[in-house]
Amino acid sequence: MRALLWVVGVIAGVIILLGLLLEAVRWLVIIGLIALAGVIILAFVKGRRSMQHHPSRR
């Protein structure tokens, strides 16, 4: 009986840790996507600024 309680307790702990880990991974993915979008927007804005300041000579 005591071994069964240990097994159930360990399985419950593993499930809880997996849930927390997956939640953390999901938030890290969301934060990474937001940062990636920010970098793309900044690169686009800086590229447009440099094109306006340095007109091409024909």
FENLINMO-V898525 format. One record per residue. N is the residue number from 1. RES is the residue in three letters. SS is DSSP state (2 for helix, 1 for strand, 0 for the rest). PHI is phi as a letter, one per 40 degrees, with the letter a starting at -180 (none if undefined). Layout:
n->[N & N]
res->[RES & RES]
ss->[SS & SS]
phi->[PHI & PHI]
This chain:
n->[1 & 2 & 3 & 4 & 5 & 6 & 7 & 8 & 9 & 10 & 11 & 12 & 13 & 14 & 15 & 16 & 17 & 18 & 19 & 20 & 21 & 22 & 23 & 24 & 25 & 26 & 27 & 28 & 29 & 30 & 31 & 32 & 33 & 34 & 35 & 36 & 37 & 38 & 39 & 40 & 41 & 42 & 43 & 44 & 45 & 46 & 47 & 48 & 49 & 50 & 51 & 52 & 53 & 54 & 55 & 56 & 57 & 58]
res->[MET & ARG & ALA & LEU & LEU & TRP & VAL & VAL & GLY & VAL & ILE & ALA & GLY & VAL & ILE & ILE & LEU & LEU & GLY & LEU & LEU & LEU & GLU & ALA & VAL & ARG & TRP & LEU & VAL & ILE & ILE & GLY & LEU & ILE & ALA & LEU & ALA & GLY & VAL & ILE & ILE & LEU & ALA & PHE & VAL & LYS & GLY & ARG & ARG & SER & MET & GLN & HIS & HIS & PRO & SER & ARG & ARG]
ss->[0 & 2 & 2 & 2 & 2 & 2 & 2 & 2 & 2 & 2 & 2 & 2 & 2 & 2 & 2 & 2 & 2 & 2 & 2 & 2 & 2 & 2 & 2 & 2 & 2 & 2 & 2 & 2 & 2 & 2 & 2 & 2 & 2 & 2 & 2 & 2 & 2 & 2 & 2 & 2 & 2 & 2 & 2 & 2 & 2 & 2 & 2 & 2 & 2 & 2 & 2 & 2 & 2 & 0 & 0 & 0 & 0 & 0]
phi->[none & c & c & c & c & c & c & c & c & c & c & c & c & c & c & c & c & c & c & c & c & c & c & c & c & c & c & c & c & c & c & c & c & c & c & c & c & c & c & c & c & c & c & c & c & c & c & c & c & c & c & c & c & b & c & c & c & b]
